[in-house]
Amino acid sequence: MDVVLIRGMGRESRHWGDFGERLRAQLPEARPLALDPPGVGTEHHQRAPTSLRRIVADMRRRWRPTAPPGSRVVFGISFGGMIAMQWAAEHPDDFDHVVLANTSAANVGRPLERLRPAALRKLVSSMREPDALRREQSVLELISNDPAARERVAPEWAALAEDRRMGRSTVVRQIAAASRFRAPASLTQRVLVLSCPNDHFVSASCSERLAQHLGATIERHPSAGHALTVDAPDWTVERIAAWLREDVA
């Protein structure tokens, strides 16, 4: 089972940390593959498109030659969830299952719900911070509700930021792409939505409406923040694994 993993805005494949290993521990048949959109990570040399369609085309071009036959899943967090929906709608045969965490769309969320005003101010402020560690600490305070997780992850993320420097325009261009994104009327795949009512970055009401819009199963974590796989990786893996097993039960 190929599981394509797509992170959120300004994040790259290495921000998944050990999530792939945790997933394999629960689902030995899973083959996690973290893909970067143009502009970040392995693709940091590219200019980030302002169109979800162009982002999907670029990622799919790199993925298709190595895509194995059989069941395939795409899991996207936040902006990665928008990419996942666009991809699944345009190419319905590429995936059998779609998992979305703390994401949104223009037709299921108001602008101030999709990116809370306080979060936007802090995000802009963090982009001006020259010190990588302080910058990542500021971002994590916004997206994680677990102080211990923030303390553990911040140095790792700071090192990633220094290793593959992302252009400042990348996040701006991703915000432009996200602002125009509308969820498809429907998806042919089974869909699971993971939501965090205590998300301080994106209102959980977006996930609620999205699940209703797509006729999806929804699971809610009681305390995690926007960075669900930072705050509650085991819960996330367990919910995904249980949901996928329903097909073979």
C-alpha positions as CSV (number, residue, x, y, z in Angstrom):
1,M,0.0,0.0,0.0
2,D,1.6,3.2,-1.2
3,V,1.0,6.1,1.2
4,V,1.9,9.5,-0.3
5,L,2.5,12.1,2.5
6,I,2.2,15.9,1.8
7,R,3.0,18.5,4.5
8,G,1.6,21.9,5.0
9,M,2.5,25.4,4.1
10,G,6.3,26.1,4.1
11,R,7.0,22.6,5.3
12,E,8.9,19.8,3.6
13,S,9.1,16.0,3.6
14,R,11.6,15.8,6.5
15,H,9.1,17.6,8.7
16,W,7.2,14.3,8.9
17,G,10.0,13.1,11.3
18,D,9.4,9.4,12.2
19,F,5.8,9.4,11.2
20,G,6.5,7.0,8.4
21,E,8.1,4.5,10.8
22,R,5.1,4.8,13.2
23,L,2.7,4.2,10.3
24,R,4.6,1.0,9.2
25,A,4.5,-0.3,12.8
26,Q,0.7,-0.1,12.7
27,L,0.4,-1.1,9.0
28,P,3.3,-3.3,7.9
29,E,2.0,-3.3,4.3
30,A,2.3,0.5,4.1
31,R,5.0,2.1,2.0
32,P,5.2,5.8,3.1
33,L,6.5,8.3,0.5
34,A,6.8,11.9,1.5
35,L,6.7,14.2,-1.5
36,D,7.6,17.9,-1.6
37,P,5.7,20.5,-3.6
38,P,7.7,22.8,-5.8
39,G,9.5,25.5,-3.7
40,V,10.3,23.5,-0.6
41,G,12.5,20.6,0.5
42,T,14.0,18.6,-2.4
43,E,12.4,21.2,-4.7
44,H,13.5,24.3,-2.9
45,H,15.3,25.5,-6.1
46,Q,12.0,25.8,-7.9
47,R,9.6,28.8,-7.8
48,A,6.4,27.9,-6.0
49,P,3.4,28.0,-8.3
50,T,0.3,30.0,-7.3
51,S,-2.0,27.4,-8.7
52,L,-2.9,24.1,-7.1
53,R,-3.3,22.6,-10.5
54,R,0.3,23.3,-11.4
55,I,1.5,22.1,-8.0
56,V,-0.2,18.8,-8.6
57,A,1.1,18.4,-12.1
58,D,4.7,18.9,-10.9
59,M,4.3,16.4,-8.0
60,R,2.5,13.8,-10.1
61,R,5.2,14.0,-12.8
62,R,7.8,13.0,-10.2
63,W,5.6,10.4,-8.5
64,R,4.2,8.5,-11.4
65,P,7.4,6.7,-12.6
66,T,7.8,5.1,-9.2
67,A,4.2,4.5,-8.2
68,P,3.7,0.8,-7.5
69,P,0.5,-1.0,-8.4
70,G,-2.1,-1.8,-5.8
71,S,-3.9,0.2,-3.2
72,R,-2.8,3.8,-2.8
73,V,-3.5,6.5,-0.2
74,V,-2.7,10.2,-0.1
75,F,-2.5,12.0,3.3
76,G,-2.3,15.8,3.3
77,I,-2.0,18.2,6.3
78,S,-3.3,21.7,6.0
79,F,-2.1,23.1,2.6
80,G,-1.0,19.5,1.8
81,G,-4.7,18.5,2.2
82,M,-5.6,21.0,-0.5
83,I,-3.0,19.5,-2.8
84,A,-4.4,16.0,-1.9
85,M,-8.0,17.0,-2.8
86,Q,-6.9,18.7,-6.1
87,W,-4.9,15.6,-7.0
88,A,-7.6,13.1,-6.1
89,A,-10.2,15.1,-8.1
90,E,-8.1,15.5,-11.2
91,H,-6.7,12.0,-11.2
92,P,-9.2,9.7,-9.5
93,D,-7.4,6.5,-10.5
94,D,-4.2,7.5,-8.7
95,F,-5.6,6.9,-5.1
96,D,-8.2,4.7,-3.4
97,H,-8.2,6.6,-0.1
98,V,-7.8,10.3,0.9
99,V,-6.9,11.4,4.4
100,L,-7.1,15.2,5.2
101,A,-6.0,16.8,8.4
102,N,-6.8,20.4,9.6
103,T,-7.4,21.7,6.0
104,S,-9.9,24.0,4.4
105,A,-11.2,25.4,1.1
106,A,-12.8,28.6,0.0
107,N,-16.2,27.0,-0.4
108,V,-16.3,25.5,3.0
109,G,-14.6,28.2,5.2
110,R,-14.6,31.9,5.5
111,P,-11.2,33.7,5.0
112,L,-10.9,34.5,8.7
113,E,-11.6,30.8,9.5
114,R,-9.2,29.5,7.0
115,L,-6.3,31.5,8.5
116,R,-7.1,33.1,11.9
117,P,-6.1,36.8,12.1
118,A,-3.8,36.3,15.1
119,A,-2.2,33.4,13.4
120,L,-1.5,35.5,10.2
121,R,0.1,38.2,12.3
122,K,2.3,35.8,14.1
123,L,3.2,34.0,10.8
124,V,4.2,37.3,9.2
125,S,6.3,38.3,12.2
126,S,8.1,34.9,12.3
127,M,9.0,35.3,8.6
128,R,11.0,38.4,9.6
129,E,13.0,36.6,12.3
130,P,16.6,36.0,11.0
131,D,17.4,33.4,13.7
132,A,16.2,29.9,12.5
133,L,15.7,28.5,16.0
134,R,13.7,31.5,17.2
135,R,11.7,31.5,14.0
136,E,10.8,27.8,14.3
137,Q,9.9,28.2,18.0
138,S,7.5,31.0,17.1
139,V,5.9,28.9,14.4
140,L,5.6,25.9,16.7
141,E,3.9,28.1,19.4
142,L,1.3,28.8,16.8
143,I,0.7,25.3,15.5
144,S,1.5,23.0,18.4
145,N,-0.3,22.7,21.8
146,D,2.3,20.4,23.4
147,P,5.2,22.3,25.0
148,A,7.3,19.2,25.3
149,A,6.9,18.4,21.6
150,R,7.7,22.0,20.7
151,E,10.9,21.9,22.7
152,R,11.9,18.6,21.1
153,V,11.1,19.6,17.5
154,A,12.2,23.2,17.3
155,P,16.0,22.5,17.0
156,E,15.3,19.8,14.3
157,W,13.2,22.1,12.3
158,A,15.7,24.9,12.6
159,A,18.4,22.7,11.2
160,L,16.1,21.8,8.3
161,A,15.5,25.4,7.6
162,E,19.2,26.1,7.4
163,D,20.0,23.0,5.3
164,R,17.5,23.8,2.5
165,R,16.8,27.5,2.5
166,M,13.3,28.3,1.3
167,G,12.7,31.6,-0.5
168,R,10.5,34.0,1.5
169,S,8.2,34.3,-1.5
170,T,7.4,30.6,-1.3
171,V,4.9,30.9,1.6
172,V,3.4,34.0,0.0
173,R,2.8,32.2,-3.2
174,Q,1.4,29.1,-1.4
175,I,-1.0,31.4,0.5
176,A,-2.1,32.8,-2.9
177,A,-2.7,29.3,-4.2
178,A,-4.6,28.3,-1.0
179,S,-6.8,31.4,-1.0
180,R,-8.3,30.4,-4.4
181,F,-8.7,26.7,-3.7
182,R,-12.2,25.3,-3.7
183,A,-12.9,21.7,-2.6
184,P,-14.3,19.5,-5.4
185,A,-18.0,18.8,-5.4
186,S,-17.2,15.2,-4.6
187,L,-14.4,12.7,-4.6
188,T,-14.7,9.1,-5.8
189,Q,-12.3,7.9,-3.1
190,R,-13.1,7.1,0.5
191,V,-12.2,10.2,2.6
192,L,-11.2,10.5,6.2
193,V,-11.0,14.0,7.8
194,L,-8.9,14.5,11.0
195,S,-9.8,17.6,12.9
196,C,-8.5,19.4,16.0
197,P,-11.1,21.6,17.8
198,N,-8.2,23.3,19.6
199,D,-6.4,24.3,16.4
200,H,-5.3,28.0,16.7
201,F,-4.2,28.3,13.1
202,V,-7.2,27.2,11.1
203,S,-10.7,27.0,12.6
204,A,-12.0,23.4,13.1
205,S,-15.3,24.5,11.6
206,C,-13.6,24.2,8.2
207,S,-12.9,20.5,8.7
208,E,-16.5,20.0,10.0
209,R,-18.0,21.5,6.8
210,L,-15.5,19.8,4.6
211,A,-16.4,16.4,6.0
212,Q,-20.1,17.1,5.4
213,H,-19.4,18.5,1.9
214,L,-17.5,15.3,0.9
215,G,-19.5,12.8,2.9
216,A,-16.4,11.9,4.7
217,T,-15.7,10.1,8.0
218,I,-14.4,12.6,10.6
219,E,-12.3,12.0,13.7
220,R,-11.5,14.7,16.3
221,H,-8.5,14.9,18.6
222,P,-9.4,16.6,21.9
223,S,-6.2,18.6,22.6
224,A,-3.8,18.6,19.6
225,G,-3.0,21.8,17.7
226,H,-2.7,22.4,13.9
227,A,0.4,20.3,13.7
228,L,-1.4,17.1,14.5
229,T,1.4,14.7,13.7
230,V,3.7,16.7,16.1
231,D,1.2,16.7,19.0
232,A,-0.5,13.3,18.5
233,P,1.4,11.1,16.0
234,D,0.3,7.8,17.5
235,W,-3.4,8.8,17.6
236,T,-3.1,9.9,14.0
237,V,-1.6,6.6,12.9
238,E,-4.1,4.6,14.9
239,R,-7.1,6.4,13.4
240,I,-5.8,6.1,9.8
241,A,-4.9,2.4,10.3
242,A,-8.3,1.5,11.8
243,W,-10.1,3.4,9.0
244,L,-8.1,1.7,6.2
245,R,-8.7,-1.7,7.8
246,E,-12.5,-1.2,7.4
247,D,-12.1,-2.1,3.8
248,V,-10.7,-5.5,4.5
249,A,-12.8,-6.3,7.6
